[in-house]
Amino acid sequence: MAYLDRTQEGLESFMTVAEAARYLGVGRKIVYQLVEFERIRSVRRGRVLWVDKGSLDEFQRSGQLV
C-alpha cells in the first residue's frame, strides 16, 4: 500500500475510520454505521473511507453519542 499524503489529496481535515473510532471512543463498526445513516460525512478514496473531523465534532457536540 502506497503512502498517502493527506495534504496532497486535500484530506487535511479527514481521519480514517480507525482514527475516528479512537477519537470518539467507539468501535469501527459504530463509525461505519454513523456513515451509513448519514450522521457523519465521509469520502471514499479508493478502498479507504475518510471521515470528516468537523462532522465528528458536530456529532459529538449534539450529544447523540452517550
ABEGO torsion letter per residue (X at the ends): XBBBBAAAAGAAABBBAAAAAAAAGBBAAAAAAAAAAGABBBBBBEABBBBBAAAAAAAAAAGABX
